Amino acid sequence: MNLKNNIAISDSGFVFNPSSGESFSVNQIGLEMLNMLRQKFTTEDIVTHIEKGFQAERPTIERDLNDFIDMMNQYHLMQDEDE
């Protein structure tokens, strides 16, 4: 899954979906995750990056990333890789 190309993300964590008009806010880690998803990093790469930069254990990061991606899917911010 990849972040849709038309999703706008500000440096402060404001996320806007122009297709639906909905907007969201994410924290610093959510912003890191979104930017890495936009750059097509693998989930494994994202987990490793977050683990190095923040004080959290790998299983917690993996769970949080999966939950975050699920939430982004629910808000229609993600697309299949072939789209």
C-alpha positions as CSV (number, residue, x, y, z in Angstrom):
1,M,0.0,0.0,0.0
2,N,1.2,3.5,-0.8
3,L,0.0,6.9,0.2
4,K,-2.1,8.5,-2.6
5,N,-0.2,11.0,-4.7
6,N,-2.8,13.8,-4.2
7,I,-2.7,13.8,-0.4
8,A,-1.2,17.1,0.9
9,I,1.0,16.9,4.0
10,S,2.3,20.0,5.7
11,D,5.5,20.1,7.8
12,S,3.4,20.6,10.9
13,G,1.5,17.4,10.4
14,F,-1.7,18.7,8.7
15,V,-3.0,16.2,6.2
16,F,-5.5,17.1,3.5
17,N,-7.4,14.7,1.2
18,P,-8.6,16.9,-1.7
19,S,-10.8,14.1,-3.0
20,S,-13.0,14.1,0.1
21,G,-12.2,17.5,1.5
22,E,-11.3,15.9,4.8
23,S,-8.3,17.0,6.9
24,F,-6.4,15.4,9.7
25,S,-3.6,16.1,12.0
26,V,-0.8,13.7,12.9
27,N,2.0,13.9,15.5
28,Q,5.7,13.9,14.7
29,I,6.0,10.1,14.4
30,G,2.8,10.0,12.2
31,L,4.4,12.7,10.0
32,E,7.6,10.6,9.7
33,M,5.6,7.5,8.8
34,L,3.5,9.4,6.2
35,N,6.6,10.9,4.5
36,M,8.3,7.5,4.4
37,L,5.2,5.9,3.0
38,R,5.1,8.7,0.3
39,Q,8.7,7.8,-0.6
40,K,7.7,4.1,-0.9
41,F,9.8,2.9,2.0
42,T,8.9,-0.6,3.1
43,T,7.2,-1.1,6.5
44,E,10.3,-2.9,7.6
45,D,12.4,0.2,6.7
46,I,10.0,2.5,8.5
47,V,10.0,0.4,11.6
48,T,13.9,0.4,11.6
49,H,14.0,4.2,11.1
50,I,11.5,4.9,13.9
51,E,13.3,2.5,16.2
52,K,16.6,4.4,15.7
53,G,15.1,7.8,16.0
54,F,12.6,7.4,18.9
55,Q,12.7,5.6,22.2
56,A,10.3,2.7,21.5
57,E,10.5,-1.0,21.2
58,R,10.3,-2.7,17.8
59,P,7.1,-4.8,18.5
60,T,5.3,-1.6,19.7
61,I,6.5,0.3,16.6
62,E,5.3,-2.5,14.3
63,R,1.9,-2.6,15.9
64,D,1.5,1.2,15.9
65,L,2.6,1.3,12.2
66,N,0.1,-1.4,11.2
67,D,-2.7,0.4,13.2
68,F,-1.7,3.7,11.5
69,I,-1.8,2.2,8.0
70,D,-5.2,0.6,8.8
71,M,-6.5,4.1,9.9
72,M,-5.1,5.7,6.7
73,N,-6.9,3.1,4.7
74,Q,-10.2,3.8,6.5
75,Y,-9.8,7.5,5.6
76,H,-9.1,6.5,2.0
77,L,-5.6,8.0,2.0
78,M,-3.8,4.8,0.7
79,Q,-3.9,3.0,-2.6
80,D,-2.7,-0.3,-3.9
81,E,0.8,-0.2,-5.3
82,D,-0.3,-0.8,-8.8
83,E,-2.7,2.2,-8.9
